[in-house]
């Protein structure tokens, strides 16, 4: 998996960034999305509220965020996901992404990632995993199996400031395509991002994100990691 990482200041911004990445991956930055059929986003009925919030900000709209029924322990029901996708296809809309959750806010539920990934592959849909809460289990020999299938995602968000107890704020967005952050966000402002920098420009996140200048949120996570 040839990926790229970017440290962000909070989980909700990571979830927003995923949606921008997916939209810009299929839509021209210049022409916008006004000539496209309605885009539909599928997520657990117990997902984080930021999904709906930023869908509104981006113009996707609350009505195009399709809640998928969960079982008695809060996991997304695969049969319900398949049914909702088929319904959307029949109405002529475009099912473009599924957001799975590893560690829901209220019940700590872990969605069945491999089964969801199979459905995304079948319908050529983007798979984003909100592992803000549960992603820290990657460091647990005992419980890391709960993250099985996470490597199949197109994008992942993890919040070290949650389960890993890193001081606020510290969020990580991973994307499978190593070039997509630059493709979607870059405006090549020559007065800031000169080509003759004294360092390798591929490590400069300033032209790969919503913000430009910001503090180094990853530093505290790095210190904790080194001290372990």
Secondary structure, 3 states (H helix, E strand, C coil): CCCEEEEECCHHHHHHHHHHHHHHHHCCCCCCCCCCCCEEEEEECCCCCHHHHHHHHHCCCHHHEEEECECCCCCECHHHHHHHHHHHHHCCCEEEEEEEEECCCCCCCECCHHHHHHHHHHHCCEEEEECCCCHHHHHCCCCHHHHCCHHHCCEEEECCCCCCCCCCCCEEEEECCCCHHHHHHCCCCCCCCCCCCCCCHHHCHHHCCCCCCCCCCHHHHHHHHHHC
